[in-house]
């Protein structure tokens, strides 16, 4: 295939053997597919190497922002696509990218919507959907500030949106969701503490209650049935954990407000 898309797809990977194949097998239309493995103990490395259009990079983990920045800096194509190993590009999105890349583009970046598949169900409401993120961007117009978690791009220039979806297979099960929720809440609290932010148990209760209301009622998570209710509870618990951990961290150094 000679008319491949002038895009570097950049994927961070660690222990993703159960999800990586679905991610990689649709990426042949792209000129460059970079997989950076940060220390997998499973068969992820061999799986990535089995695709002739994939370039494998092995590096030590530096944290979300620094590792991703290192990966993006290795891209050689005019455009970069940020993709995670638990995500799959929809056929509609790939077709849209093919139409897009033959145009004279005025935008420097594009947001793309993700839809989560969890417990054998597509999640179409609540705080999990829609989930717009900048994922396609030009070389030379981006930066990624160092953060503990929820790393994001800063784009210089215009940003538009694409219509095709990224399918997001984010959690393997509820145990995985709880484990990652604790991990991300801890990283969030560390980041906010570093920024000098404070919280309290009262704020934790108020914010978590509001998160449930937004997820289940305002964002219509109730339309996803009982799973929508369970997700709203999980979102609420993570928000409570974030603020209670920040409160405990600040209190331990004598800086919490009561």
Buried (B, 14 or more C-beta within 10 A) or exposed (E): EEEBBEBBBBBBBBBBBBBBBBBBEBBBBBBBBBBBBBEBEEBBBEBBEEBEBBBBBEBEEEBBBBBBBBBBEBBEBBBBBBBBBBBBBBEEBBEBBEEBBEEEBEBBBBBBBBBBBBBEEEBBBBBBBEBEEBBBBBBEBBEBEEBBBEBEBEBEEEBEEBEBBBBBBBBBEEEEBBEBBBEBBBBBBBBBBEEEEBBBBEBBBBBBEEBBEBBBEEBBBBEBEEBBBBBBBBBBBBBBBBBBBBBBBBBEEEEBEE
